[in-house]
Amino acid sequence: HKMQNLVQGEWQGTKEYKTIVDPLNGEPFITHPNTVGDELEPFLDSARACPKHGMHNPLKNPERYVMYGDICHQAGHELAKPEVMDFFAHLIARVMPKSYYQAWYETKVTADFLKNWGGDNPRFNAGGFNVPGDHNGQVSTNYRWPFGPVAIVAPFNFPLEIPCLQLMGALMMGNKPVLKSAGTVAVVMEQFLRLMIHCGAPATDVDFINTGGSTMGSLINQGPYRVTQFTGSSQVGEQLSEETRGKVKLEDAGFDWKILGPDVADLDYVSWVSDQDAYACSGQKCSAQSIIFMHENWEKAGFVDKLKSLASRRKLEDLTIGPVLSHSTQEILDHTNRCLEIPGAKLLFGGRPWQGEHSVPEFYGMVEPTAVYVPLEELLKPEHFGHCCTEIFGPFQVVTSYDDSTLQSVLDACETMSHHLTAAVVSNDLRFTDKVLGATVNGTTYTGLRARTTGAPQNHWFGPAGDPRGAGIGSPYAIQLVWSCHREVIHDHGEIPEGWTLPGPS
């Protein structure tokens, strides 16, 4: 398949192309444009043509809110058709290997999101409120105002859901986005944009660029982009933050923790959720479970043995385990071995290259689901903490244990972590959960015996906390926060008081 860019309403090619190889066998199967040099100019011209007050706002072109309500309705209906969902599920799994169910559910969440925003909801989300003034004829009115030209840089792990939800939020609020998806998976959004245009979206409303990361950085630095929404690694997020002088919204790294409380119940269910949290999509979720703090009661109940047994069921044949696209096998094994050098550490399971036959390219990772136990007192030492709490975007997790007397040490560990995306407090003991929730930060935290770390559906906020640059996704508030700003208009049409005289200067 030969991909194209979309700019100023036209699908276009480039002088140079890059070849994308099949992550399962290394064979070439996609070529995508390598946009460089003067080929950026049409994208810059497109962004410059959009004013700061956007393509629409509450006082300009308000009919476009209605238009995007209709587009969302039509696109949600189209994407929910069984044959269309099946097409996108298979396409996602081809470029970002994950089980059919995981890919299908990503498509379903996207379709449900679009259905949520059908009808009048785009204009409802641009609404504000009025405050009475000091005298007749005065009232202050606030609006959610667009930024105008904006940029979206999307990751590889959710090729449809993340870029689609951010893109549609940007569009419905009145912005003109340029979208760059990760090159290995960008074909998914190319196909979705064609579906969106089929459903009535103006092709000129969004630009879609295929290029390398450094070239995209150059485009952002040269262009008038008022906000860049970035989902991906914390290093790139920090670089973008510096280069744009803080004009970013970030959903970056997620070293996500789970605390198993003292009350043991539903062992099979909790173990299954933990296996899903750590190893579904081969651990390539920003919400994936990176570390478990298990109360000694869970350890005595056989939680680790359950987890090991569940992880052993995963197979390459059905992609319940698959290639890791951001680490090589050796990189993952080196990290595992470094953890095992910590005093008292031990390998619970995994820690080897995938033992079955496969043809995954060497520059990708292909390992067994892995868990390493590190004693809590060692994990907390400065010489070990940074390594133990480094996110490995793959099927790897750290396990440690605590008792009633060391809960504060667990909370200290959560406080010391640098990024606060998702978390889970697995307990139905309300006093325990209130203590943990009151002493932690993570922006998307599940609590209760059914708590998980993964899950970014369309029905609640998903995003980090503790960082003013944090970006949310999915909910009305997330769209308002990321894709609009507050504008206050004070109307003052009242009559001048009878008998008014010119006062002295003040």
Disulfide bonds with the S-S distance in Angstrom:
none
